[in-house]
Amino acid sequence: MNSLIEIAAIEIKELAVIEPKQASERFELIAMTMSDDQLAEVIENIDIVTLTQINGQHDISFPSIISELMTPERIRDIVCQQPLYWEEAIKNNAEELQQHTFDFLNYLIRTQESEAKQREILECIAEDPAGLFYLAIPFIEFYRGEQLDDEEGMTDLLHAEEEDLEEALSYSDRQLSEDAHDYSLDDPRSLLMLIRQQAPEVEQAIKALLRNENSTWDGIINKFAAELVMQAKDKNQVSDEYSEVDDMFSFLD
């Protein structure tokens, strides 16, 4: 059985090099012949870069068996790795980036069957500085006030008083329950309600991060995007294969 798991993982990785979408479809077929535990082992045998590419190419309007079976740690790593695959049209457009990060988070979190798993994922992502940046991007407008279009261009209106912001965001338990159903799943407020209910400390971390930023919307998003790409590159660094050889002959310098 271990050999079958290894063969399945190799097949998925080889397909992903050619076409990530085909790798996702192949995994769905393999899922029909294996148990969840066996499929989880297959996923553990697939590197994070391949998993990121597969999830990035999956039709996020449909659930994914891969995303359902991944551990919170693997999902966190995918979130932190995904900025390396942003298209320029997304990376350089604030509104597109807000929508893209929301869609990807919504897909990864909403596909989970249990609230406990959703909470674990949110907490795990938020523990990583890059993950917290990613979590914050879709919700900037809810903590920065309204965008105003004036003679000087687009600016965002910060809430002047702490009380104003808290009043705007405070909900009773009844209102939370109602609002969670009032917003459609493609509305960022729906995901924000889920975070507020399942992992309130994560919402507080997002709120604190955005309140500490004094730039405009575009400025914040551009900063976060640049930081996410930089951290993804750092985490994706491969050690120089010749470094050990160089060290062997260092005495000749």
C-alpha positions as a Markdown table, in Angstrom:
| # | Residue | x | y | z |
|---|---|---|---|---|
| 1 | Met | 0.0 | 0.0 | 0.0 |
| 2 | Asn | 2.9 | 2.4 | 0.7 |
| 3 | Ser | 4.1 | 1.8 | -2.8 |
| 4 | Leu | 0.7 | 2.7 | -4.2 |
| 5 | Ile | 0.6 | 5.9 | -2.2 |
| 6 | Glu | 4.1 | 6.8 | -3.5 |
| 7 | Ile | 3.1 | 6.0 | -7.1 |
| 8 | Ala | 0.0 | 8.1 | -6.8 |
| 9 | Ala | 2.0 | 11.0 | -5.4 |
| 10 | Ile | 4.6 | 10.8 | -8.2 |
| 11 | Glu | 1.8 | 10.7 | -10.8 |
| 12 | Ile | 0.1 | 13.8 | -9.4 |
| 13 | Lys | 3.5 | 15.7 | -9.3 |
| 14 | Glu | 4.4 | 14.7 | -12.8 |
| 15 | Leu | 1.0 | 15.8 | -14.1 |
| 16 | Ala | 1.2 | 19.1 | -12.2 |
| 17 | Val | 4.4 | 20.0 | -14.1 |
| 18 | Ile | 2.5 | 19.7 | -17.4 |
| 19 | Glu | -1.0 | 20.9 | -16.3 |
| 20 | Pro | -2.0 | 21.5 | -12.7 |
| 21 | Lys | -5.7 | 21.3 | -13.6 |
| 22 | Gln | -5.2 | 17.8 | -14.9 |
| 23 | Ala | -3.4 | 16.9 | -11.7 |
| 24 | Ser | -6.4 | 18.1 | -9.7 |
| 25 | Glu | -8.8 | 16.1 | -11.8 |
| 26 | Arg | -6.5 | 13.0 | -11.6 |
| 27 | Phe | -6.5 | 13.3 | -7.8 |
| 28 | Glu | -10.3 | 13.3 | -7.8 |
| 29 | Leu | -10.3 | 10.0 | -9.7 |
| 30 | Ile | -7.7 | 8.5 | -7.4 |
| 31 | Ala | -10.0 | 9.5 | -4.5 |
| 32 | Met | -12.6 | 7.0 | -5.6 |
| 33 | Thr | -10.2 | 4.1 | -5.0 |
| 34 | Met | -8.6 | 5.2 | -1.7 |
| 35 | Ser | -9.7 | 6.0 | 1.9 |
| 36 | Asp | -9.4 | 9.4 | 3.3 |
| 37 | Asp | -6.4 | 8.3 | 5.4 |
| 38 | Gln | -4.6 | 7.0 | 2.3 |
| 39 | Leu | -5.4 | 10.2 | 0.4 |
| 40 | Ala | -4.0 | 12.3 | 3.2 |
| 41 | Glu | -0.8 | 10.3 | 2.9 |
| 42 | Val | -0.6 | 11.0 | -0.8 |
| 43 | Ile | -1.0 | 14.7 | -0.1 |
| 44 | Glu | 1.8 | 14.5 | 2.5 |
| 45 | Asn | 4.0 | 13.0 | -0.2 |
| 46 | Ile | 3.4 | 16.0 | -2.5 |
| 47 | Asp | 5.6 | 19.1 | -2.1 |
| 48 | Ile | 4.1 | 22.4 | -1.2 |
| 49 | Val | 4.9 | 24.0 | -4.5 |
| 50 | Thr | 2.9 | 21.4 | -6.4 |
| 51 | Leu | 0.0 | 21.6 | -4.0 |
| 52 | Thr | 0.0 | 25.4 | -4.4 |
| 53 | Gln | -0.1 | 25.1 | -8.2 |
| 54 | Ile | -2.9 | 22.5 | -8.1 |
| 55 | Asn | -5.1 | 24.5 | -5.7 |
| 56 | Gly | -4.4 | 27.6 | -7.7 |
| 57 | Gln | -5.7 | 26.0 | -10.8 |
| 58 | His | -8.7 | 24.3 | -9.2 |
| 59 | Asp | -12.1 | 25.8 | -10.1 |
| 60 | Ile | -12.7 | 27.5 | -6.7 |
| 61 | Ser | -16.5 | 27.6 | -7.2 |
| 62 | Phe | -16.4 | 23.8 | -6.5 |
| 63 | Pro | -15.2 | 21.9 | -3.4 |
| 64 | Ser | -11.9 | 20.2 | -3.6 |
| 65 | Ile | -11.0 | 16.9 | -2.0 |
| 66 | Ile | -7.4 | 18.0 | -1.7 |
| 67 | Ser | -8.3 | 21.1 | 0.3 |
| 68 | Glu | -10.6 | 19.1 | 2.5 |
| 69 | Leu | -7.9 | 16.6 | 3.4 |
| 70 | Met | -4.9 | 19.0 | 3.8 |
| 71 | Thr | -3.8 | 19.8 | 7.3 |
| 72 | Pro | -4.1 | 23.4 | 8.6 |
| 73 | Glu | -0.3 | 23.6 | 8.3 |
| 74 | Arg | -0.3 | 22.6 | 4.7 |
| 75 | Ile | -3.0 | 25.1 | 3.9 |
| 76 | Arg | -1.1 | 27.8 | 5.7 |
| 77 | Asp | 2.0 | 27.0 | 3.6 |
| 78 | Ile | -0.1 | 27.2 | 0.4 |
| 79 | Val | -1.5 | 30.6 | 1.4 |
| 80 | Cys | 2.0 | 31.9 | 2.1 |
| 81 | Gln | 3.4 | 30.4 | -1.2 |
| 82 | Gln | 0.6 | 31.4 | -3.5 |
| 83 | Pro | 1.8 | 35.1 | -4.0 |
| 84 | Leu | 4.6 | 33.7 | -6.1 |
| 85 | Tyr | 2.0 | 32.7 | -8.7 |
| 86 | Trp | 0.0 | 36.0 | -8.8 |
| 87 | Glu | -0.4 | 37.3 | -12.3 |
| 88 | Glu | 0.8 | 40.8 | -12.9 |
| 89 | Ala | -2.7 | 42.0 | -13.6 |
| 90 | Ile | -3.7 | 40.9 | -10.1 |
| 91 | Lys | -0.6 | 41.9 | -8.3 |
| 92 | Asn | -0.7 | 45.5 | -9.7 |
| 93 | Asn | -4.4 | 46.1 | -9.2 |
| 94 | Ala | -5.6 | 46.7 | -5.6 |
| 95 | Glu | -9.2 | 45.8 | -6.3 |
| 96 | Glu | -8.3 | 42.6 | -8.2 |
| 97 | Leu | -5.9 | 41.6 | -5.4 |
| 98 | Gln | -8.6 | 42.1 | -2.8 |
| 99 | Gln | -11.0 | 39.9 | -4.8 |
| 100 | His | -8.4 | 37.3 | -5.6 |
| 101 | Thr | -7.3 | 36.8 | -2.0 |
| 102 | Phe | -10.9 | 36.7 | -0.8 |
| 103 | Asp | -11.8 | 34.1 | -3.4 |
| 104 | Phe | -8.8 | 31.9 | -2.5 |
| 105 | Leu | -9.4 | 32.1 | 1.3 |
| 106 | Asn | -13.1 | 31.5 | 0.8 |
| 107 | Tyr | -12.4 | 28.4 | -1.2 |
| 108 | Leu | -9.8 | 27.0 | 1.3 |
| 109 | Ile | -11.9 | 27.7 | 4.4 |
| 110 | Arg | -15.5 | 27.1 | 3.2 |
| 111 | Thr | -14.7 | 23.7 | 1.8 |
| 112 | Gln | -14.0 | 22.3 | 5.3 |
| 113 | Glu | -16.7 | 20.2 | 6.7 |
| 114 | Ser | -16.3 | 21.1 | 10.4 |
| 115 | Glu | -16.1 | 24.4 | 12.2 |
| 116 | Ala | -13.3 | 23.1 | 14.3 |
| 117 | Lys | -11.2 | 22.6 | 11.1 |
| 118 | Gln | -12.1 | 26.1 | 9.9 |
| 119 | Arg | -10.9 | 27.5 | 13.2 |
| 120 | Glu | -7.7 | 25.6 | 13.2 |
| 121 | Ile | -6.9 | 26.8 | 9.7 |
| 122 | Leu | -7.6 | 30.4 | 10.5 |
| 123 | Glu | -5.5 | 30.3 | 13.6 |
| 124 | Cys | -2.7 | 28.5 | 11.8 |
| 125 | Ile | -2.6 | 31.0 | 9.0 |
| 126 | Ala | -2.7 | 34.0 | 11.4 |
| 127 | Glu | 0.3 | 32.7 | 13.3 |
| 128 | Asp | 2.5 | 33.3 | 10.3 |
| 129 | Pro | 3.2 | 37.0 | 9.6 |
| 130 | Ala | 2.8 | 36.5 | 5.8 |
| 131 | Gly | -0.4 | 34.6 | 6.5 |
| 132 | Leu | -1.8 | 37.4 | 8.5 |
| 133 | Phe | -1.0 | 39.9 | 5.7 |
| 134 | Tyr | -2.9 | 37.7 | 3.3 |
| 135 | Leu | -5.9 | 37.3 | 5.7 |
| 136 | Ala | -6.1 | 41.1 | 6.1 |
| 137 | Ile | -6.2 | 42.1 | 2.4 |
| 138 | Pro | -9.9 | 41.2 | 1.7 |
| 139 | Phe | -11.1 | 43.2 | 4.7 |
| 140 | Ile | -9.3 | 46.5 | 4.5 |
| 141 | Glu | -12.6 | 48.4 | 3.8 |
| 142 | Phe | -14.2 | 47.2 | 7.0 |
| 143 | Tyr | -11.4 | 48.7 | 9.1 |
| 144 | Arg | -10.4 | 51.7 | 7.1 |
| 145 | Gly | -13.8 | 53.4 | 6.5 |
| 146 | Glu | -15.1 | 54.5 | 3.1 |
| 147 | Gln | -13.1 | 55.3 | 0.0 |
| 148 | Leu | -13.8 | 58.8 | -1.2 |
| 149 | Asp | -13.2 | 60.1 | -4.7 |
| 150 | Asp | -12.3 | 63.8 | -4.5 |
| 151 | Glu | -10.3 | 66.3 | -6.5 |
| 152 | Glu | -7.0 | 64.9 | -5.2 |
| 153 | Gly | -7.9 | 61.3 | -6.2 |
| 154 | Met | -9.0 | 58.3 | -4.3 |
| 155 | Thr | -8.5 | 58.4 | -0.5 |
| 156 | Asp | -9.7 | 56.3 | 2.3 |
| 157 | Leu | -11.5 | 57.9 | 5.3 |
| 158 | Leu | -10.1 | 56.6 | 8.6 |
| 159 | His | -12.4 | 56.4 | 11.6 |
| 160 | Ala | -11.3 | 59.2 | 13.8 |
| 161 | Glu | -12.5 | 57.7 | 17.1 |
| 162 | Glu | -12.1 | 54.2 | 18.5 |
| 163 | Glu | -15.7 | 54.3 | 19.6 |
| 164 | Asp | -16.9 | 55.0 | 16.0 |
| 165 | Leu | -15.1 | 51.9 | 14.7 |
| 166 | Glu | -16.3 | 49.7 | 17.5 |
| 167 | Glu | -19.9 | 50.8 | 17.1 |
| 168 | Ala | -19.7 | 50.2 | 13.3 |
| 169 | Leu | -18.4 | 46.7 | 13.9 |
| 170 | Ser | -20.2 | 45.6 | 17.1 |
| 171 | Tyr | -22.9 | 42.9 | 16.8 |
| 172 | Ser | -25.0 | 41.1 | 19.3 |
| 173 | Asp | -25.1 | 37.3 | 19.2 |
| 174 | Arg | -28.5 | 37.5 | 17.5 |
| 175 | Gln | -27.2 | 40.0 | 14.9 |
| 176 | Leu | -24.1 | 37.8 | 14.2 |
| 177 | Ser | -26.4 | 34.9 | 13.5 |
| 178 | Glu | -28.6 | 36.9 | 11.3 |
| 179 | Asp | -25.8 | 38.6 | 9.4 |
| 180 | Ala | -24.0 | 35.3 | 8.8 |
| 181 | His | -27.0 | 34.3 | 6.7 |
| 182 | Asp | -27.8 | 37.7 | 5.2 |
| 183 | Tyr | -24.6 | 37.9 | 3.3 |
| 184 | Ser | -24.0 | 35.7 | 0.2 |
| 185 | Leu | -21.0 | 33.4 | 0.2 |
| 186 | Asp | -19.3 | 35.6 | -2.5 |
| 187 | Asp | -19.5 | 38.7 | -0.2 |
| 188 | Pro | -16.3 | 39.3 | 1.9 |
| 189 | Arg | -18.6 | 40.2 | 4.8 |
| 190 | Ser | -19.8 | 36.6 | 5.0 |
| 191 | Leu | -16.2 | 35.4 | 5.5 |
| 192 | Leu | -15.5 | 38.1 | 8.0 |
| 193 | Met | -18.6 | 37.0 | 10.0 |
| 194 | Leu | -17.2 | 33.4 | 9.9 |
| 195 | Ile | -13.8 | 34.6 | 11.2 |
| 196 | Arg | -15.5 | 36.7 | 13.9 |
| 197 | Gln | -17.5 | 33.7 | 15.1 |
| 198 | Gln | -15.0 | 30.9 | 14.7 |
| 199 | Ala | -11.7 | 32.7 | 15.6 |
| 200 | Pro | -12.4 | 36.1 | 17.2 |
| 201 | Glu | -8.7 | 36.4 | 18.2 |
| 202 | Val | -7.8 | 36.2 | 14.5 |
| 203 | Glu | -10.2 | 39.0 | 13.7 |
| 204 | Gln | -8.6 | 41.0 | 16.4 |
| 205 | Ala | -5.1 | 40.4 | 14.9 |
| 206 | Ile | -6.4 | 41.5 | 11.5 |
| 207 | Lys | -7.9 | 44.6 | 13.0 |
| 208 | Ala | -4.8 | 45.5 | 14.9 |
| 209 | Leu | -2.6 | 45.0 | 11.8 |
| 210 | Leu | -4.7 | 47.3 | 9.6 |
| 211 | Arg | -5.2 | 50.0 | 12.3 |
| 212 | Asn | -1.4 | 50.3 | 12.6 |
| 213 | Glu | -1.1 | 51.2 | 8.9 |
| 214 | Asn | -1.3 | 54.9 | 8.1 |
| 215 | Ser | -1.2 | 54.7 | 4.3 |
| 216 | Thr | -4.1 | 54.7 | 1.8 |
| 217 | Trp | -5.9 | 51.6 | 0.6 |
| 218 | Asp | -3.6 | 51.2 | -2.4 |
| 219 | Gly | -0.6 | 51.9 | -0.2 |
| 220 | Ile | -1.5 | 49.2 | 2.3 |
| 221 | Ile | -2.3 | 46.6 | -0.4 |
| 222 | Asn | 0.9 | 47.4 | -2.3 |
| 223 | Lys | 2.9 | 47.1 | 0.9 |
| 224 | Phe | 1.3 | 43.8 | 1.9 |
| 225 | Ala | 1.6 | 42.4 | -1.6 |
| 226 | Ala | 5.3 | 43.2 | -1.8 |
| 227 | Glu | 5.8 | 41.7 | 1.7 |
| 228 | Leu | 4.0 | 38.6 | 0.8 |
| 229 | Val | 6.0 | 38.0 | -2.4 |
| 230 | Met | 9.2 | 38.7 | -0.6 |
| 231 | Gln | 8.4 | 36.3 | 2.2 |
| 232 | Ala | 7.3 | 33.6 | -0.2 |
| 233 | Lys | 10.6 | 33.9 | -2.1 |
| 234 | Asp | 12.5 | 33.6 | 1.2 |
| 235 | Lys | 10.6 | 30.5 | 2.2 |
| 236 | Asn | 11.1 | 29.0 | -1.3 |
| 237 | Gln | 14.9 | 29.5 | -1.3 |
| 238 | Val | 16.8 | 26.4 | -2.4 |
| 239 | Ser | 20.2 | 26.0 | -1.0 |
| 240 | Asp | 23.1 | 26.3 | -3.4 |
| 241 | Glu | 24.0 | 22.8 | -4.5 |
| 242 | Tyr | 27.6 | 23.8 | -4.9 |
| 243 | Ser | 28.0 | 25.5 | -1.5 |
| 244 | Glu | 29.3 | 22.3 | 0.2 |
| 245 | Val | 31.8 | 21.8 | -2.6 |
| 246 | Asp | 33.0 | 25.4 | -2.2 |
| 247 | Asp | 33.4 | 24.9 | 1.5 |
| 248 | Met | 35.6 | 21.8 | 0.8 |
| 249 | Phe | 38.1 | 24.0 | -1.0 |
| 250 | Ser | 37.9 | 27.1 | 1.1 |
| 251 | Phe | 41.4 | 26.4 | 2.5 |
| 252 | Leu | 42.8 | 27.3 | -0.9 |
| 253 | Asp | 41.5 | 30.9 | -0.7 |
